[in-house]
Amino acid sequence: MSRSVIKEVFVAAPPDAVWKALTDARELTQWFPLEARVTPGVGGSIWISWGEGASGEAPITAWEPGRRLEWTETRSPVKLAIDFQLEPRGLGTVVRLVQSGFGDGAEWDDEFHMVTGGWAYFMTHLQWYLERHRGVPRELIGRRDKVPLSRDEAFARLLTVVADLEKTSIVMSPATCQAGFTIVALNDAILFIEVEPGKDSCRAGFWLSTYGLGERFAGVRARLNAAYDAAIGLSQEKAP
């Protein structure tokens, strides 16, 4: 038996714009990974990266422009598939994401629940980018540091970084230490916080995607980087 993550969102953009956001390497980095490479078509591949130790390449197993994209990851004997299905509806597109292949054993629980929270955020980010910022370059304030804290403590501290900003919650999952917000005051920026588990430590991730801040960006980045460092204790002593 296996489990699947299923998410669906309506995007007020035509299927060709959604398809480009899913399959063009530059467009992918506007809402999803930090870096991407795509060799199009069945038999091609997609490579995505969120930085050192968080990247991977997978073969493309379905490529139907404007309709369906799938890539797979094999972890013998398990095969995980990420399947995007597009359906025109009115003046927009329904985007359905199915990630399948998770085992039903307890050893899969943490990954399954974190992927569930992650896709809840990223599907909203796809919608947010295409509806509000299409064609505007993303400027990212991104941090992902190993810290000698419990996941719960690191998560609580990360939330304080934006405590004074007016924001709207789109994901809040204390059980998996994940949260997502939109922030109108930063020109409709969108933020994802995630704390990844580790043996004796964890990784504190903070990803604020901004669009069109112009001259404000440098000041916002400096202020939030300083707040992040202070919150998780990196201003006094860098974590290993």
C-alpha positions in Angstrom: 0.0 0.0 0.0 1.1 3.6 -0.6 -0.1 7.1 0.2 -0.5 10.2 -2.0 -0.5 13.9 -1.4 -3.2 15.6 -3.5 -3.5 19.4 -3.8 -5.7 21.4 -6.2 -5.8 25.1 -6.8 -7.5 27.4 -9.3 -5.1 29.9 -11.0 -6.5 32.9 -12.8 -4.1 32.4 -15.7 -4.4 30.4 -19.0 -3.0 26.9 -19.2 0.0 28.0 -21.4 1.1 30.4 -18.6 0.8 27.7 -16.0 2.6 25.2 -18.2 5.5 27.6 -18.6 5.7 28.2 -14.9 6.0 24.4 -14.4 8.4 23.6 -17.3 10.6 26.6 -18.0 13.7 26.6 -15.7 13.7 30.4 -15.2 10.0 30.4 -14.4 10.4 27.5 -11.9 12.8 29.6 -9.9 10.2 32.4 -9.7 8.1 30.3 -7.3 9.7 26.9 -6.5 13.4 26.1 -6.2 16.4 28.3 -6.0 17.9 26.8 -9.2 16.4 24.6 -11.9 17.4 22.9 -15.2 14.9 21.3 -17.5 15.5 19.0 -20.5 12.0 18.9 -22.0 10.0 15.9 -23.1 9.5 12.3 -22.0 13.0 10.9 -21.5 14.2 14.3 -20.5 14.8 15.4 -16.9 14.2 18.1 -14.3 16.9 19.2 -11.8 15.9 21.4 -8.9 17.9 22.7 -6.0 17.3 24.6 -2.7 21.1 24.8 -2.0 23.8 22.5 -0.8 22.5 19.1 0.2 19.0 19.8 -1.1 19.0 19.1 -4.8 18.1 16.3 -7.1 17.4 15.3 -10.7 14.5 13.1 -11.9 13.4 11.7 -15.3 10.3 13.2 -16.9 7.8 10.5 -17.5 4.8 12.5 -18.8 5.0 15.6 -21.0 1.7 16.8 -22.5 2.0 20.6 -23.1 -0.7 22.5 -21.4 -2.2 19.4 -19.9 0.2 17.2 -17.9 3.7 17.0 -16.5 5.1 14.1 -14.4 8.5 13.3 -13.1 9.6 10.3 -11.0 12.1 9.5 -8.3 13.1 5.9 -7.8 14.2 4.7 -4.3 14.4 1.0 -4.9 12.0 -0.6 -4.6 9.8 2.5 -4.2 8.9 4.9 -7.0 7.7 8.4 -6.1 5.9 10.3 -8.8 5.0 14.1 -9.0 2.2 14.6 -11.4 0.8 18.0 -12.4 -2.6 18.0 -14.2 -4.0 21.1 -15.9 -7.6 21.7 -16.8 -8.9 24.9 -18.4 -11.8 26.4 -16.5 -13.3 29.7 -17.6 -10.6 32.3 -17.8 -8.2 30.3 -15.7 -6.7 26.9 -15.0 -7.3 24.2 -12.4 -4.0 22.8 -11.3 -4.0 19.4 -9.6 -0.9 18.0 -8.0 -0.6 14.3 -7.0 2.6 13.1 -5.4 2.3 9.3 -5.0 4.3 6.4 -3.8 4.8 7.1 -0.1 4.8 4.0 2.0 2.3 3.5 4.7 4.8 2.5 7.3 5.8 4.7 10.2 9.2 5.3 8.7 7.5 7.4 5.9 5.3 9.5 8.2 7.6 12.5 8.7 8.4 12.8 5.0 4.7 12.4 4.0 3.5 15.0 6.4 6.2 17.5 5.5 5.6 17.0 1.8 1.9 17.6 2.5 2.6 20.9 4.2 5.2 21.9 1.6 2.8 21.4 -1.3 0.1 23.3 0.5 2.5 26.3 0.4 4.0 25.8 -3.0 0.7 25.4 -4.8 -0.4 28.7 -3.3 2.9 30.2 -4.3 2.4 29.1 -7.9 -1.1 30.8 -7.8 0.3 33.9 -6.1 3.1 34.3 -8.6 1.0 33.9 -11.7 -1.9 36.0 -10.5 0.1 38.9 -8.9 3.7 38.9 -10.1 3.9 37.1 -13.5 7.0 38.3 -15.3 8.4 40.2 -12.4 11.8 38.8 -11.2 11.8 37.2 -7.8 14.3 38.5 -5.2 14.7 36.0 -2.5 15.7 36.4 1.1 16.6 32.8 1.9 18.3 31.1 4.8 18.8 27.5 5.7 21.1 26.9 8.6 22.0 23.9 10.8 21.2 24.8 14.4 21.6 22.9 17.7 18.0 23.4 18.7 14.9 21.2 18.9 12.6 21.6 15.9 9.8 23.1 18.0 12.1 25.7 19.5 13.7 26.6 16.2 10.2 26.9 14.6 9.0 29.2 17.5 12.0 31.4 17.1 11.7 31.6 13.3 8.1 32.9 13.7 9.4 35.8 15.7 11.4 37.1 12.7 8.2 38.4 11.1 6.2 38.9 14.3 5.9 42.6 13.8 4.7 42.4 10.1 1.1 42.2 9.2 0.6 39.0 7.4 -2.0 36.4 6.2 -1.5 32.8 7.1 -1.7 30.3 4.2 -0.1 27.3 6.0 0.3 26.7 9.7 1.5 23.3 10.8 3.2 23.2 14.2 3.3 19.4 14.0 5.7 19.5 11.1 7.2 22.9 11.9 6.0 24.6 8.7 4.3 27.9 8.1 3.5 30.1 5.1 2.3 33.7 4.9 1.6 36.5 2.5 2.8 39.9 3.4 1.0 42.8 1.7 3.3 45.5 3.2 6.2 44.0 1.2 4.4 44.4 -2.1 2.6 41.1 -1.7 5.6 39.0 -0.7 5.2 35.4 0.2 7.1 33.6 3.0 7.7 29.9 3.8 9.2 28.7 7.1 10.3 25.1 7.5 12.4 23.3 10.1 13.9 20.1 8.8 14.6 17.3 11.3 18.1 16.0 12.1 19.8 13.6 14.5 21.3 16.1 17.0 20.2 19.3 15.4 17.8 20.7 12.7 17.9 23.0 9.7 16.0 26.3 10.1 14.7 27.4 6.7 13.4 30.9 6.0 12.4 31.7 2.4 10.8 35.1 1.7 10.0 35.7 -2.0 9.7 39.4 -2.9 8.7 40.9 -6.2 9.2 44.5 -7.3 10.6 45.9 -4.1 13.2 47.9 -5.9 15.4 50.0 -3.7 13.6 48.7 -0.6 14.9 45.2 -1.1 18.4 45.8 0.3 17.1 47.3 3.6 14.4 44.5 4.0 17.1 41.8 3.4 19.5 43.3 5.9 16.8 43.7 8.6 15.4 40.2 8.2 18.8 38.5 8.0 19.8 40.2 11.3 16.5 39.2 12.9 16.9 35.6 11.7 20.5 35.4 13.1 19.4 36.8 16.4 16.3 34.5 16.6 18.2 31.3 16.2 21.4 32.4 17.9 23.7 32.8 14.9 24.6 36.3 15.7 26.7 35.2 18.7 28.1 31.9 17.5 27.7 30.3 14.0 26.2 26.9 14.1 28.5 24.1 12.6 
